[in-house]
Amino acid sequence: MSKAKGKAQEMKGKLKKGVGDAVDDREMQAEGRREEASGQARSKAAEAMRRMKKHGDD
């Protein structure tokens, strides 16, 4: 897992959601929200794994 990939996916979702808002496309808005949430989850999971590894080495 990669925190950077999660952040990239989150930004992609925000962009897609914004475009969906601009063109009034509900499906695109929903897809953007899903991608954003998925990216946030991926980032948090990567951060948790990093912390576990860091504390496991102590």
C-alpha positions, 0 to 999 in steps of 0.5 A: 500500500502506498500513501502517495497512491491513496492521495493521488486517488483521492485527488482524482476523485475530488477532480471527478466530483468537481467536474460532475458538479460543473456539468450536473452529472450525478453519476460522475459526482457519485463516482468521484465521491467513491474514488475520493473515499477509497483514496482516503481509506488507502492513505489511512491504511498505508499510514497505519501500516507505516506506524505499525512497522515503525513501532514493531522495530523498537 
